[in-house]
C-alpha cells in the first residue's frame, strides 16, 4: 500500500523559511512526477511546484524565486524549500505523486502558517 507522509510544516514569521519533506513508501519505482499542492481556507487546492523523474521543474508564478522543489529518488522523498514567506503562503501543503502507470497518491497534508 502506498503511503505519503509530509513533515516540516509549522508557524514562522513573514520573511522566514520552512522546508517540507514528503516520504513515499509502498512503490517499487521512483514516481514519474512528485508535486506539492496547497489549499488555503475557502480556496481551491492549487499546484505549487512539480518535479519529474528527469528533474524538470515547474513552479506557480507566485512562488518563483522563493520556493525550490527537489527530490531524492533513492529515498523516495520530495522536498519543498520555502524562503521569503508571506502570510499569503499560509495553507495546508499536500504532497502528490504520479506513477508511470498513471496512479496518483496524496499525502495527508501539513499546515504552514505565516504570521506578520
Secondary structure, DSSP 8 states (H G I E B T S, - for coil): --EEEEE--EEEETT--EEEEEEEES-SS--SEEEEEEE-TTS--EEEEEEETT--EEE-GGGTTTEEEEEETTTTEEEEEE-S--GGG-EEEEEEEE-TTS-EEE---EEEEEE-
